[in-house]
Amino acid sequence: MASMPDAATGSRLGIVEHWIPGVRVLRTYHGPWLARDLVAGIVLVTLLVPQGMAYAELSGLPAITGLYTTVVCLVAYALVGPSPILVLGPDSALGPMIAATILPLAAGDQDQAIALAGMLAILVGFVCLGAGIARLGFVADLLSNPVRTGYLAGLAVVIFIGQLPKLFGFSTDANGLVAEAGAFLQGLDLTNPWALGIGLLSLAIILGLKRVSPRTPGILIAVVVAIVLSMVLDLASRGVSVIGVLPQGFPLPSLPGAQLSDVPVLFASAVGISLVAIGDTISTSGGFASRGGYEVDGDQELAGIGAANLAAGMFSGFPVSTSGSRTAVAFQSGAKTQLTGLVAAGLVLAMLIVVPGLVQAMPQPVLAAVIIAASISLFDVAELRRLYGVRKAEFALAVACGLGVAFIGVLQGIVIAVVLSAIYIFGRAWAPYSAVLGKTADVPGYHDLARYPDAQAIPGLLIVRWSAPLFFANANQFRDRIRALVKASTPAPLWVLVAAEPITDIDTTAGAMLTDLDLELNAAGIHLAFAELQSGVRDTIVRYGLLETIEEGHFYRSVSEAVEALQQEMDAG
């Protein structure tokens, strides 16, 4: 009896560690990891501060909210997230989506914008947590690689154009890519040469070091150089906007005061943001897990990013996602556990409490340079070129998504991306590839006559391979394809053999079509047979009653077996 409390305690601890993996990390932490986690956390801060501030402004919010968001999301993920090195935080891909959602609702009220962003983060958190609990991580697959490539390319253009005025030292009130580009061109006479100079210098440092020395913290160097020049040259007196002293301290947790009438709009946006964040998190987590030799639970990842967003919303923050670049920095710096994120969060918090004036002289064009550099990295020219070379249909899909984001809107672009993905997938299932198979002397088996010109059809036998499930949308396509092939055959075949291994399902509509097709073929003296039909699919069509028209003996284990048996029937016939 004395062991029962221990067992119960162990069981409770197991449950806690399942939902809060950070507890297990602390319990099993190895001392030799500490130095590496500390170093990685310190290095990580050099990216977190300037990027957090820059992406906050990209989201239409004060720069300080980016630091609040950075601190709390790192702490929350360290407790709930399963990956030892994944880094979450403000993200350039989410910034335009957040701004497009909250700024129209806030109508110029900064406090209201902060509240709306907080509520948006909480809704994203609930969506991600719900997806994790329901094991819906697969929904991220709705954004295929071409769609994501096109979406990010369009986003890169939107971000780049939107940041040009700040880089040149002036501002515009335009919205939309075309309007913003026009306003920028019209405002060029307002260019502040000092602002442009410091912005271009910062951009050159970031991009140059990324090219010649990727491990060198180019953003940190650009920020330090810009702050020193700002102080030495007194850029503020020359009309260059600077960050100024940040508010000292850290906000207390509170529920954001958004209007109930705004919730439907916020929720719709939260779904789109969650889709992007989930896709980023799962793909980045999986990639670094394979490189690091460990495994992570995808559904727990969703819980981790959900917790990070909930925490951000409670502390005057905004929605966050996984950062591939910051995760790579942590990985390259030797991070071993989630303690890296806690170290980085602690250092940012210390800066806010002890030295909030540390970055007060930072010129605003530097933040524009950071954002523009991020936008350039989003535009994957190599991947677009690869898509064009290997599959032009997917290249066209990527271009369509990019144009939708750029010219219709960022939020609408998410909808366009998902819809185009669904149409593309449905189109491939509606009109899949089908092949007529024949025999060639050089290669064993039965092969596509279109790909093997030397292959010969089997006399009296039409072998057709249908490369998709049979369902309501393509049932008539299948029937018409068989009809056309039978009509084109001279002489007419005695058997139609369906090489059915790629057919993974047959729904009731397709089952009824097969019954009618079999009767139609029988009336013309032709019989229908199947080879390599999966056992589960065969059981399904048995329930449909298809064996009442197609004889049970006309289902074969392989194409070769079917051809041999049917040739014997024809020879005997």
N, C-alpha and C positions, 0 to 999 in steps of 0.2 A: 504493500500500500504506500510505502514511503516514496516509491519511485514515480507514482502517478502525478504529483505536482510538478516534478521535473519534466515529465513527458508533456504535461499540459503547457508548462512554460515554454518548452522547446517548440511545441506546435504553434503557440501564440507568436513566438519570435519568428518562426518560419513564415507565418502569414504577414507579419509586419515587414519582413525583409522582402517578401514577394512584391508588395505594393510600394515599399520605400527601399529600393536597392541600396541607397546611400548608407543605411544602417548596417547592412552586411559589409559594405566597403570599409566602414570605420572599425567594425569588429574584427575583420580579417586583414587589416592594413599591415603592410610590411615596412619596417623602419627604413630600409635602404631606398624605398621609393620617395621618401620625403624630399630629399635634395632635388630630385628631378622634377617633382610636382611644383616645388617652390620656384625653381628657375623658369619652368614653362609658364607658370602663372604670372611671373614678373614680365616675361617677354610678351605675353598675351595682352597685358594692359596697354602696351604701346600701340596696339591696334584698336582696342576697345574704346578708348576715350575719343579719339578723333572720329572714328567711324560711327560710334553711338551718337555723337553730337550732329554729325553730318546727316545721318539717316533720319534723325528726328526732324530736322529742318526739311528734308525731302518729304516727310510725311505731313508737313504743314504745321509742325509743333515747335515749341521753344527747344533750343539745343539741350537744356538741362534735363528735359524729360527722357532724352536718350540715355543719359547716365543713370537715372533712376531705373529705367527699364533694364539696362545692362546688369545692374547689381542684382535685382530681385529675380530675374529669369535665370541667371547663373546659379543662384542659391537653390531655387526651386528645382531646376533640372538636376543638380548635384544630388538632391535627395530622392527624386522620383525617377529620373532617367536611368536607363540601364547601361548606356555606353560610357566607358571610362574616359573618353577623350572628346566626345562631341561637344561643340561650343555653340550655344544659342545666343541670339541677340537681335537687335534691330537689323533689318535686311533691306538692301537696295531694291530687291524685286517686290517687296511689299509696300515700300514707301509711297509710290504713286497710287496704289490701290487704297491705302489708308487716307491719303489726301483727297482723292476723288470722292470718298464716302463722307468724311467728316466736314470738310470745308464748306460745301453748300449748305449743310445743316447748321453749322455754327454761325454762318452769316457775319463773319468778321470778329466774333467774340472769342478771344483766345482761351479764356477760362472754359467756355462751353466746348471748344474744340478739344481741350484736354479731357474733359468729362466724356465726350463722345468717343474719343480714342480709347479711354479706359473701358467703357462699356463694350466697345468693339473687341478689345482684347479678351474680356471676360466671355463674350459669346464665342469667340474663336476657341478659348479654352474649353468651354463646355462641348463644342462640336468635336474637338480632338479627343477629349476624354470619352465622350460617348462613342466615338468611332473605335477607340481602343477597347472599351468594355465590350462592345458588340463585335469586335474582331473584324473591323471594316477597313483595315489598312490597304486592302486591294483597290479601294476607290481611287487611290493615287494613280493607278494604271490607266485611268480615263485620260490622263494627259500623256500621250505617247511621246517618244523622243522627238519626232519631227514637230509635233505640236508645241512641246516645251521649248525647242530650239527657236521656232518662229515667234512664240510668245515673248521669250526673253530678248530676241532681236528687236521686236517692235518696242518693247519696254526700254531697251537701250537707247533707241532713237528719241523716245519721249523724254527720258531723263536727260539726255545730252542737250537737247534743244531747250528744255526747261531751266537748265543750270547756266546757260550761256550769259544771260543778263547779269547774274550774280558774279560770274567770272570777270565780266567787263566793268563791274562796279556800279551798276544801276539796277532798277527793278521794273517789272511790268505787271499789269493786272490781267493779262490775256489768259484764256483757258483754251485748251485744245492745241494740237500740234501745229496746224496751219496758222491759227491766230497768234500763237506764241512765237513762231518763226517770223511772222510779219512784224509783230511788235518789237522783236529783237532787232530786226533790220532797220526799223524806223527809229529806234532809240540809240543807234550806234554813235550819234553825235553827242550822247551823254556819257560816253566812255570815260572812265577815270584811268589815266595811263598808269598810275601807281597801283591801283587795284588789279588791272590787267597784268602788269608786270609781275607782281607777287603771285598772282594766280597761275600764270604760265610757268613761272619758275618752279612753283610747287608741283604742277602737273608734270613738268619735265623730270623733276627728281623722282617722283613716284613711278612714272612709266619707264624712265631710263634705268633705274636700279632694278626694277622688276625684270627688265630684259637682260641686263648684264650680270646681275647678282641677285637672283630671286630670294635668297635667304636674308638679304640685308633689309631691315625694316624701313623701307622707303617712305612710308607714310609718317613714321616717327621723325625721320630726318627732315622731311619737308616741313612738318609742323614746327620743329625746333628752329630751323633756319628762318621760317616765316615769322615766328615770334621774336627772334633776335633782331631781324631786320625791322620789324614793326616798332620795336622799342628804340632802336638806334636812329631810325629815320623819322620817328614820330608819325607813322602813317595815319593815325587817327586824325591828326590835324590837317592832313592832306586829303581828307574826304573819304578815306577808306574805312568801311564799317569793320568794327572789331567785336569780338564776343562780349567783352566786358566782364565784370565780376559776377560769377555764378552765385545763386542763392546758397547760403551756407546751411548745412544740415541735410536732413533726409525726411521725406514726408511720412506721416503716420498712415497706416492702412485705413482705407475708407471705400465705401461703395460710390462709384461715380454717379453724379446726379443727372443722368440723361432723361429726356422726356420719353414717356411711354409711346408716344406717336412716332418716335424715331426708331424704335426697336425693329419694326419689320424691315426697314432699309438697312439697318446695321446688321441684322441677321442674314439677309441675302448676301451682303458683302462678306460677312464672316464665313459663310460656306465657301465662297470663292477663295478667300485668303487661306482657309484651312486646307483646301485642296492643294494649293501651291506649297504650303508649309509641310503638309504630310508627304508630298512627293519629294521635296528637298530632304526632309529628315530621313525617310526610309532609304533613299538612294545614297545619301552621304554616309549614313550610319552603316549600311551594308558594305559600302566601298572600303571604309576604314577598318571595319571588322575583319574583312578578308586580308587586308594588309597587315593588321595587327595580330592575326591568328586567334581571334576570339569570336564568339557568337553573341548576338543580341536578339531580344524578343521584339519583333516589330510592333506588336500591340502595346507592349510596355513603352516603346518609344513614343507612341501616340499619347499615352498617359503622361509621359515626361514633358512633351511639348505642350500638352493641355495644361498641366500644372504650371509651367513657366508662363503661359499666357494669362492664366487666372491671377497669378502673383503680380504680373506686370499691370494688369487692370486695377488691382487693389492699391497700387502705389504710384498713381499718376503716370502710368506708362502706356504703351500701345502694343499692338500685336508683334510677335517675334517669330522668327523661323531659325532653321539651322544655317550656319555660315560655313560653307565649304572652305573658304580661304582661311578663316580664323581657326577652324578645326585642323587644317593642314599645318598652320603655325604651331599649334599645341603639339601635334604629332611629331613634327620635325624638332621641336624643342625638348622632346623626351618625356612628355606627359605620360603618367602611368595610371592615374585614377581621376575621379571627379574632384579630388582636392584641388586640382589645377584651377578649376572654375571658381572654387571658394576663395583661393588665394587672390585671383584676379578681382573678384567681387569685393574682397576686403580692402584691396589697395585703392580701387575706385571710390569706395565708401570713405576711406580715410582722406582722400583728396577733397571730397565734398565737405567733410566736417572740419578738417584742419587747414587746408590751403585752397579754398574755393577760387582764389584769385590767380591760381597758377597759370591759367590759360587766358587770362583777361585780355592780353594783347594779341591774341590770335586773330588774324584778318579773316573776315568772312569768305573772301575768294579762295582761301585754302580749303574750306569745307566744300566749296563748289568743285575744286580740283579733285578732292577725294571722291566725290560723287561721280564726277565725269570719268575718272579712272575706273571706278566700279562699273559704270555703264559700258565702257569699252570692253571690259572683260565679259560682259553679258552677251555681246554680239559675237557669236562663234562662227566666224567666216569659214574656218576649216570644216566644220560640221555641215554647214550649208553647201559648201563645195562638194563634200563627200556625198550628201544626199542627191545632189544634182547628177553626180556621176553614176551612182548605183541604182537610184530609183526616183525618176522624175516626178512620179505621182506624189511621193512623200515630200519631195522638195516643194512642189506646188502647194501642198497642205501647209508646210512651214511658212511659206511666203504669204499665203492667205491669212494665217493666224497673225503674222507680224503686221500686215497691213491693217487688219481689224483692230489690233491694239493701238497702232499708231494713229489711225484716222477716225476711228469710231469711239474709242475710249478704253481705258485700262480695265475697268470692271466689265464692260461689255466684251472686252477681249477674252476674258476668262470664259464667259458664256460661249462665245464664238469658238474658242479652242475646244471646249467639251463637245459642243454640237458637231463641229467638223470631225472630231475624233469618232463620235458615234456614227456619223454618216459614212465615214471612211470604213469603219469596221463593218457596218451593216451592208455597205456596198460590196465589200469583198465576200461576205456571206451570201448576199442575194445573187451575185453572179460570179461564183467561184470558178476556178480553172477546172476544166474537165478534159480528159484525154482518151483517145482511142488507142488501145494497146495491141501490140503485135509481137512477133517472134523474130529475133535476129540470130544469125549463126555465130556471131562473134561474142555476144554477151549473154550469159545465162538469164533466164527469167523472161518476163513480158514487159515491154517498154513503150513509151509514148511514140507513136508513129511520126509526130511532128518533130521530135528531137532525134530520132534514129531513122534517117531516110532509107536505110537498107532493110529495116524491119518489114515484115510481111504480115498482113492480117490473116487470121485462121479462116479458111473457107467455111462458110455457113455459120460463122460465129462472130458476133460483134461484142468485143470486150471494151467496156467503158469504165473509167475511173473518175469518180466524182469527189473532189477534194474539199468537202465541207459537210457539216451536218445537214440533214434534210429537214426543213421546217416550213412553216406556212409561207414565208416570203419567197423561198426559192423552189417550192414544190413544182410550180408550173414551168419554171425555167428548166428543171430536170426533165419533166415530161416532154417539153418542146424539143430539148436537146436530143432525147432518145428518138422522138418522131423524125427529126431532121436527119439523124444518122441512118436510121432504117430506110428512109426514103432515098438517101443518097447512095445506099449500098446496092451494087449490081454484081450478082443477083441478090435478092433480099435474103437476109440472114434467117436461119432457122432458130437461132438462140440469141438472146441478148443477155450477156453475162456482166453483172455489175461488180467490179472490183471495189468492194465496200469497206476496206480497212480504214480509209480516212473519214468515213461517215460515223461520227461519234454519237449521233442522236437522230431519232426520227420522231417527229411529233404527230399528233392525230391527223392534222391536215395532210401531211406528207404520207401518212399511212393510208388514208383514203385515196389519195392520188395513185399510190402504188397498186392498190386493188383495182382501180379503174384502168390503169395502164396495162396491167396484166390481162384483164379481160379484153381490152382493145387489141393487144398483141395476139392473144389467143385466137381472136376472130380472124386475124390475118395469117394464121398458121405459124405464129412465132411464139416462143416460150421465154419466160423471164427466169433468170437464176442469179444467185448471189454467191460471191466468194469472199472469204476473210471478214465476214460480218462479225463484229465484236459480240461476245456472248450476251452482254447486258443489253445491247441494241436488239439482238435477236429475241431476247425475252420480252422486250417491249412490243415488238410487232406481233409476237404470238398473242399477247393480250389484246391487240387490235383485231385479231381474227384474220390476219393476212394469210395464214396457212390454209384457210378455206378456199383460196384461189390458187396460191402458189404451193406446189407439193413440197412436203418437208424434205424430200430427198434432193431438192434442187438448191440446197444450201451447202456449200463446200468450204473445207478448211483453208484451201489455198487456190490460187488461180490455176496452178499447174494441175492440181487434182481435178478441178472443174473441167479444164480443157480436155484432159484425158478421158474423163467420164462422158462428156458430151460428144466427143468425137466417136466414141464407141457407140453411143445411141444413134448418132447420125449414120454411121457405117452399117448398123444393124437395121436402120429404118427403112 
